[in-house]
């Protein structure tokens, strides 16, 4: 049961890590076709699930009684849910932003051999700038959602560890629960606000259902 609970708990933060790893290789190594294929997407998703199964193994091989989780294992659980994914996302996102910013403001040589080279360089520079803007916008949204998740769920996971050491009042636990719900609601609202295709899809489905309902009447 604790093994399944650990996998379910680290599913979301490690999904963010898998996405960040995918975008990291997609942006920094954009000249390599492999990182633009579906195989690379499958590898990222498969690596995410394999790492979750392996990281959660201490909950199976522990020697304590069934209903007893030692303090060290609770601390380990807090580390793999909050600390490790946060550290990996911060490092990778910093590298991505530095690379994208440097690519956007890179100064190209003013002199070229021919007019054709000038046109090609200008078009390539415009494409790079467009890609940079899209990547920065996408990364900002993912960082916001990851920050909301970590900020909302960290108190709960930290209290699971801290409750074995000190007494935590019910008021604090209630506040942490409300914070979790607020973080989840904020992520859902952000998804609807920023994803125009999703809004149009849902609105079209709603119009279809309403139109179909009027026809049956």
C-alpha positions as CSV (number, residue, x, y, z in Angstrom):
1,X,0.0,0.0,0.0
2,X,2.8,2.4,0.9
3,X,4.6,1.5,-2.3
4,X,1.6,2.4,-4.4
5,X,1.1,5.6,-2.4
6,X,4.7,6.6,-3.0
7,X,4.3,6.0,-6.8
8,X,1.1,8.0,-6.9
9,X,2.6,10.9,-4.9
10,X,5.7,11.3,-7.0
11,X,3.8,10.9,-10.3
12,X,3.0,14.6,-10.8
13,X,6.4,16.1,-9.8
14,X,8.3,13.5,-11.8
15,X,6.0,14.2,-14.8
16,X,7.2,17.8,-14.6
17,X,10.8,16.5,-14.5
18,X,10.2,14.3,-17.6
19,X,8.7,17.3,-19.5
20,X,11.7,19.5,-18.5
21,X,14.2,16.8,-19.6
22,X,12.4,16.5,-22.9
23,X,12.4,20.3,-23.5
24,X,16.0,20.5,-22.3
25,X,17.3,18.1,-25.0
26,X,14.8,19.4,-27.6
27,X,16.1,23.0,-27.2
28,X,19.8,22.6,-26.4
29,X,20.3,19.8,-29.0
30,X,17.9,21.0,-31.6
31,X,20.3,20.0,-34.4
32,X,19.9,16.3,-33.5
33,X,16.8,14.9,-35.2
34,X,16.4,12.2,-32.6
35,X,15.2,14.6,-29.9
36,X,12.4,15.7,-32.2
37,X,11.0,12.2,-32.7
38,X,8.2,10.3,-30.9
39,X,10.8,7.8,-29.7
40,X,12.3,10.5,-27.5
41,X,8.9,11.3,-26.0
42,X,8.4,7.6,-25.3
43,X,11.8,7.3,-23.7
44,X,11.1,10.3,-21.4
45,X,7.7,8.9,-20.3
46,X,9.1,5.4,-19.9
47,X,12.0,6.7,-17.9
48,X,9.7,8.6,-15.7
49,X,7.7,5.5,-14.8
50,X,10.7,3.3,-14.4
51,X,12.4,5.8,-12.0
52,X,9.2,6.0,-10.0
53,X,9.1,2.2,-9.5
54,X,12.7,2.1,-8.5
55,X,12.7,5.1,-6.2
56,X,9.7,3.8,-4.3
57,X,11.4,0.4,-3.6
58,X,12.4,1.3,0.0
59,X,8.8,1.1,1.0
60,X,8.7,-2.6,0.1
61,X,12.1,-3.7,1.4
62,X,11.7,-2.1,4.8
63,X,11.9,-4.4,7.8
64,X,9.5,-2.6,10.1
65,X,6.0,-3.7,11.0
66,X,3.3,-3.1,8.3
67,X,1.7,0.0,9.9
68,X,4.9,1.6,11.1
69,X,6.8,4.0,8.9
70,X,10.1,5.1,10.5
71,X,11.1,8.8,10.5
72,X,14.0,8.2,8.1
73,X,11.6,6.7,5.5
74,X,9.2,9.7,6.0
75,X,12.1,12.0,5.4
76,X,13.1,10.0,2.3
77,X,9.5,10.3,1.0
78,X,9.6,14.1,1.5
79,X,12.9,14.3,-0.4
80,X,11.7,12.4,-3.4
81,X,8.4,14.2,-3.6
82,X,9.6,17.8,-3.1
83,X,13.3,18.3,-2.9
84,X,14.7,16.1,-5.7
85,X,12.1,17.2,-8.4
86,X,12.4,20.8,-7.4
87,X,16.2,20.7,-7.7
88,X,16.2,19.0,-11.0
89,X,13.6,21.4,-12.5
90,X,15.4,24.4,-11.2
91,X,18.8,23.4,-12.7
92,X,17.4,22.3,-16.1
93,X,15.1,25.3,-16.4
94,X,18.0,27.7,-15.7
95,X,20.1,26.0,-18.3
96,X,17.2,26.3,-20.8
97,X,16.6,29.9,-20.1
98,X,20.3,30.8,-20.4
99,X,20.5,29.0,-23.7
100,X,17.3,30.5,-25.1
101,X,18.3,34.0,-24.0
102,X,21.8,33.7,-25.4
103,X,20.4,32.4,-28.7
104,X,17.9,35.2,-29.0
105,X,20.4,38.0,-28.5
106,X,23.3,36.4,-30.3
107,X,24.9,38.9,-32.6
108,X,25.5,37.5,-36.1
109,X,28.4,38.6,-38.3
110,X,27.5,41.8,-40.2
111,X,29.4,40.8,-43.3
112,X,28.4,37.9,-45.5
113,X,29.7,36.5,-48.7
114,X,26.6,37.1,-50.8
115,X,23.0,38.5,-50.8
116,X,21.7,34.9,-50.6
117,X,23.5,34.3,-47.4
118,X,22.1,37.5,-46.0
119,X,18.6,36.4,-46.8
120,X,19.1,33.0,-45.3
121,X,20.7,34.3,-42.2
122,X,17.9,36.8,-41.7
123,X,15.2,34.1,-42.1
124,X,17.1,31.7,-39.8
125,X,17.4,34.4,-37.2
126,X,13.7,35.2,-37.4
127,X,12.8,31.5,-37.0
128,X,15.2,31.2,-34.0
129,X,13.6,34.3,-32.4
130,X,10.1,32.8,-32.9
131,X,11.1,29.5,-31.5
132,X,12.7,31.2,-28.5
133,X,9.5,33.1,-27.7
134,X,7.4,30.0,-27.9
135,X,9.7,28.0,-25.7
136,X,10.0,30.8,-23.1
137,X,6.2,31.1,-23.0
138,X,5.7,27.3,-22.6
139,X,8.4,27.0,-20.0
140,X,6.9,29.9,-18.0
141,X,3.6,28.1,-17.9
142,X,5.1,24.8,-16.8
143,X,7.2,26.6,-14.2
144,X,4.1,28.3,-12.8
145,X,2.2,25.0,-12.6
146,X,5.1,23.2,-11.0
147,X,5.6,26.1,-8.5
148,X,1.9,26.0,-7.6
149,X,2.0,22.3,-7.1
150,X,5.2,22.3,-4.9
151,X,4.0,25.4,-3.0
152,X,0.6,23.8,-2.3
153,X,1.6,20.3,-1.5
154,X,5.0,20.8,0.3
155,X,3.3,21.6,3.7
156,X,1.3,18.4,3.6
157,X,4.2,16.2,2.8
158,X,6.4,18.0,5.3
159,X,3.9,17.4,8.0
160,X,3.9,13.7,7.3
161,X,7.5,13.7,8.3
162,X,7.2,16.3,11.1
163,X,4.2,14.7,12.8
164,X,6.4,11.8,13.9
165,X,8.6,14.3,15.8
166,X,6.3,17.0,17.2
167,X,2.5,17.5,17.6
168,X,0.8,19.4,14.8
169,X,-2.6,20.9,15.6
170,X,-5.7,20.3,13.5
171,X,-5.9,23.9,12.5
172,X,-2.5,23.7,10.8
173,X,-3.5,20.5,9.1
174,X,-6.7,22.1,7.8
175,X,-4.8,25.1,6.5
176,X,-2.4,22.8,4.7
177,X,-5.4,21.0,3.1
178,X,-7.0,24.2,1.9
179,X,-3.6,25.3,0.5
180,X,-3.5,22.0,-1.5
181,X,-7.0,22.6,-2.9
182,X,-6.1,26.2,-3.8
183,X,-3.0,25.1,-5.6
184,X,-4.9,22.5,-7.6
185,X,-7.7,25.0,-8.5
186,X,-5.1,27.6,-9.6
187,X,-3.4,25.1,-11.9
188,X,-6.8,24.2,-13.5
189,X,-7.7,27.8,-14.0
190,X,-4.3,28.6,-15.5
191,X,-4.8,25.6,-17.9
192,X,-8.1,27.1,-19.2
193,X,-6.8,30.6,-19.4
194,X,-3.6,29.9,-21.3
195,X,-4.6,27.0,-23.5
196,X,-6.7,28.5,-26.3
197,X,-7.1,25.2,-28.2
198,X,-8.5,23.5,-25.0
199,X,-11.0,26.4,-24.5
200,X,-12.2,26.2,-28.1
201,X,-12.4,22.4,-27.9
202,X,-14.6,22.5,-24.8
203,X,-16.7,25.3,-26.1
204,X,-17.4,23.4,-29.3
205,X,-18.3,20.3,-27.3
206,X,-20.6,22.4,-25.2
207,X,-22.3,24.0,-28.2
208,X,-22.7,20.5,-29.8
209,X,-24.3,19.2,-26.7
210,X,-26.7,22.2,-26.4
211,X,-27.6,22.0,-30.1
212,X,-28.2,18.3,-29.9
213,X,-30.4,18.8,-26.8
214,X,-32.5,21.4,-28.6
215,X,-32.9,19.0,-31.6
216,X,-34.3,16.2,-29.4
217,X,-36.7,18.6,-27.8
